[in-house]
């Protein structure tokens, strides 16, 4: 995975956990 998309996936996963 590219380092540029790594933080994005981390944020999406974190926000997804809060919404889920």
DAHUKA-V309813 format. One record per residue. RES is the residue in three letters. PHI is phi in radians with two decimals (NA if undefined). NEAR is the number of other C-alpha atoms within 8 Angstrom. Layout:
res->RES phi->PHI near->NEAR
res->RES phi->PHI near->NEAR
This chain:
res->UNK phi->NA near->4
res->UNK phi->-1.33 near->5
res->UNK phi->-1.11 near->6
res->UNK phi->-1.36 near->6
res->UNK phi->-1.65 near->8
res->UNK phi->-1.01 near->9
res->UNK phi->-1.11 near->8
res->UNK phi->-1.15 near->8
res->UNK phi->-1.11 near->8
res->UNK phi->-1.15 near->8
res->UNK phi->-1.17 near->8
res->UNK phi->-1.10 near->8
res->UNK phi->-1.18 near->8
res->UNK phi->-1.18 near->8
res->UNK phi->-1.15 near->8
res->UNK phi->-1.09 near->8
res->UNK phi->-1.14 near->7
res->UNK phi->-1.20 near->6
res->UNK phi->-1.28 near->5
res->UNK phi->-1.34 near->4
